[in-house]
Amino acid sequence: MNHSKPDVSRKAFRDVDFDNIDYQKNADDVIVKVFEWGTLNDIKNILRFY
């Protein structure tokens, strides 16, 4: 797993504090949100990240 931040838009994270997301601790939630609400580019980037 990568330990930096993925290159994703804020679109999928409108209900959380985007700047303080722990992408390692909350990986399951991040992936679900991106697949449900993100753009195609967000999905591609999240797949590369994890």
N, C-alpha and C positions, 0 to 999 in steps of 0.2 A: 504494500500500500504506500502511496505517496503521502507525505506529511505536510504538504503545502495546501493552499486552497485551490479548488477547481475553478475553472473559468466558466461560471454560469451566471445567467441574468438573475435579477431580483424577482422576476415574474412568479416563480414557483414558491417564493418565500415571503409573500406579502403579510402573513400572519405571525411572523417571528422577526426577531432583531437580526437582520441579515449580516451585520458586521460582527456579531458575536457567536456565530454558529460554530460549534465544535464538530468538524467534518469527520473526525475519527470516532468520537463517542456516539454521535447521532447518525452514523452512516446509513442505517436502515431507513430512518425517517427522511434523510436527505434524498436517498435514491427514490423512494416512493413519491415524494413531492415533485422531484424533477420529472419522473415519468408521467405523473398525472397532470402537472401544470406547467412544465417547462417547455421550451422551444426544442425543435429538432437538434439544433446546435448544442443546447444545454444537455440533452440526452447523450449525444456523441461525446461531449467533454466529460460527463460524469462516468461514462463507461471507460474512458481512458484513465481517469483519475483513480478509480477503484480497481 
